Amino acid sequence: MPRASATTTEAAPATAKASSIESIAQSIALAILERRLPPGTWLREEALGRVYGVSRTKVRAALITLSKDKLIEMIPDKGAFVCKPSVQEAREVFAVRRILESEVVRLFIAQASPADYDVLEQHIQMERKSSGHKTTGVREELLGDFHVALAKATGNRTLTELLHELVARSSLIAMLYQSSNDAHCSTDEHSDFLRICRRGDADAAVACMVDHLNRIESSLELGADKPAGQLDLVKALLA
């Protein structure tokens, strides 16, 4: 998934002069993260071309990049849409995360260096500082990135890439099913989890992580699929 800096305070579409496939993909990804483009939004190539000042060919290439990361879905003869995960998919994503992240935790505790712990402690401090940020997406991206950073510390690139995709899909799920997850609570749980890791108690750390993921899933309203709302695509991207 194209990454946008978690410290970015304002997100504007790439200018026509600087627009590249990567910058367009990053801008759209950030708009999705910041809930300006909710699940189900139709990403019209012509409108995107006007926003970014580029040809539909460049727009289509950027959309294909995002589709590989499961952020958007390309539907033949219809176009590109921000992915709209079903209730079943949402449950499956969290089930897989529990399995993968349990292994991530064990690998992390077995080989983490003091520097790895310092990086995660700094990340938690960034989470706390972002709690009052006017852009909700910045805080939510940081909360998700904690899990990716944990995987990265294991040195297993494949595992990190898989978790990166799952965390991005979790963000879409949270948008669609209106998570009541409290950011302060998530940050406190990250801090508690890291303290357990420092003790070297792998079983307790795994249990803590699984409880954390269970709480996030239980905060979602997964009773039924929800219809996608309509919006002005250009206004959403220029917001």
N, C-alpha and C positions, 0 to 999 in steps of 0.2 A: 504494500500500500504506500503511495507517495506520502512522505512525511512532511508535516508543517511544524515549525518550531513551537514548542509548548510555551515559550515565553513571548510569542507574538501577541501584541495587544490589539492590533487592528488587522483584519484580513480583507484585502481588496483584490479583485480579479487582476490577473496579469495585464499589463498594458499591451497595446497592439505592437509597440516597438520591441518589447521584451518577450512576447508570448512565444512559448515553445511547447512542445507536446508535454514535457515534464511539468512546466509551470502551470499549464492549464489543468492537468490532472491534479496537481497539488492544490490549486485553488478550489476545484470542485470538491475534492476530498475534505478540505477544511470547511467548506460550506455545509457538507453533509454532517461533519462532526459537530458543528455549531448549531445544528438543527434548523438551518435556513432552508435546507433541502431535505424534507422528511421522506421516509420510506414511501415508495409508490410514485414519487415525482417523475413526470415525463421530462427527460432531458433532450429537448428538441435541438437538433444539430444546427439548424438555421439560426435559432435564437442565441445559441452558444457562440456561433461564429460572429454574430454582431457584438456580443459582449466582449469577446477577446480579440476582435479584429483580425480573424484568421479564416482560412478556408475550411469548408466542411471536412476536407480530407484530414486536416490537423486535428479538428475536433473529434472525428471518428477514431483516430489513433489514440487520443487521450482517453476516450471512453473505453476502448478495448483494454487499455492498461488498467483502468479501474475495475473492469469486469473480471480480470484475472485475480484481483484481490477480493472478489465477492462483494464489492461495494455497490456495483450496479449490475443490472441484468440486461443483456442484449437480446431482444425478442425479434425474430425474423418477421419482416413486413410490418412491424409496429414501431420499433425504435428502442431507445435505451431508457431504462427506468432505474431510479434508486431502489436497491433491493428491498423487498418487503418480506422479511422472514415470517414464516407461519408459526403457529404455536408449537407444532411438532418440531420444527427446525430449532426453535428457541430452546426447547427442552433438550434436544440432542446436542446443541452447542455447549450447554452447561454440563451435560453428562460427560462429554469428551474433555472439557476443560478440567473437570475433577480428576479424571484419569491422568491426563498429561501433567497437570500441575502438581499432582502428588509425586510423580517421578522427578519433576523439576526441583521440588523441595529437597528430596533425598540427595540428588546430585549436588545441589548447592551446598548443603551442610557438609557433605563429604569432601568438598574441595575449595570452598570459598576462602579467599584471603582477607586479611584485615582491610585491604583497599576495596574489595568488593562490598564489604559491610559499610564502609564509609560512603561509597557511591549511593547505596540504597538509603542510608540515613539522610544524605543530602537531598535525595529525591523526595523523601517524606517531608523535609522542611519546605521544599518547593510546593508540595501539595497543600501544606498548611497556609503558606503565603497566598496561594491562589484561591483560598476559600471565599474571599470577598470579591473576586475578580468579576467585572461586569460581563465578561464573555464566558458563558457557562461551558462552552466547548473546551476552553483551556484547562479548566479544573478536571473535567471528565477525561480528557486525553492524558493528563498526568496520572490519574488514578489507574487507568488502563496500562499506561507505560510502566508502572511499577512491576506488574506481572511479567512484562516483556523484558525488563531490565534484569529481573531475577533469573529468567531463562538464559539471557545473554551471558550472565556470570558463570553459567555451567560450561560454556565453551562449545556447546552443541548447536551448531548453526541451523541444522534442519529442525530441531525441536523449537528453536527460537522463532524461525519463520512460521512454523505451524501455529504457535501460540500467538504470534503477531496477527495472523489472519483471524484467529478465533476471537481475539480481543476486539478487533475492528467489527466483526460481526455481532459481538455482544453489545457494542455501542449502538448499532442499528436496532437491535432488539430492544434495548432500553428506551430508545426514542419512540419506537412504535407502541410499546406496551406501557409507556408512562411510568418509568421506575420511580418509586418513592424513596429510593436509596439516598441516604443522607451522606453528603461528602465528608463532613467532619467525622462521622462514624467510620467510614471506610478508611480514612487516614489513621484514625486511632487503631483500627484493626491491623493495618499494615505495620504500625509501630509495635503493637503487641506481638505480632507474628515474628518480627525481626528479633525481638528480645528472646523469644523461645529458641529461634535458630542459634543465637549466640551461646545458648546453653548446650547446644549439640544434641538436643533431644529430637531426633528425626520423627519419631512416631507422634509426639505432641505437636510438632510443627506441621506435619501433614494434616493432622486432625484440625488444627487451627485454620489452615488454608481451606480445607473442605468446608468447614463451618462458615467461613467467610463467603465462599462461592454460593453456598446454600442460601445464605441470608440475602445475597444480591438477587438470586433467582426468585426467592420467595417474595421479594419486594415488587416484582413485576405482576401485572394484571394479565395472567395467561389463561383467562377463562374462555376466550374466543378470539378468532381473528378479527382485526379491526380494518375498516375501510380507509383507503388513503384519501387525504384531503387534496384540494386543488389550490394552486397558488400561481402567482405571476413569476415565471422563472427568471426573467431579467431583473426584476426588482429584488428577488431573493438573493441573487448573486451580487448585486450592487449595494446591498444593505450594509 
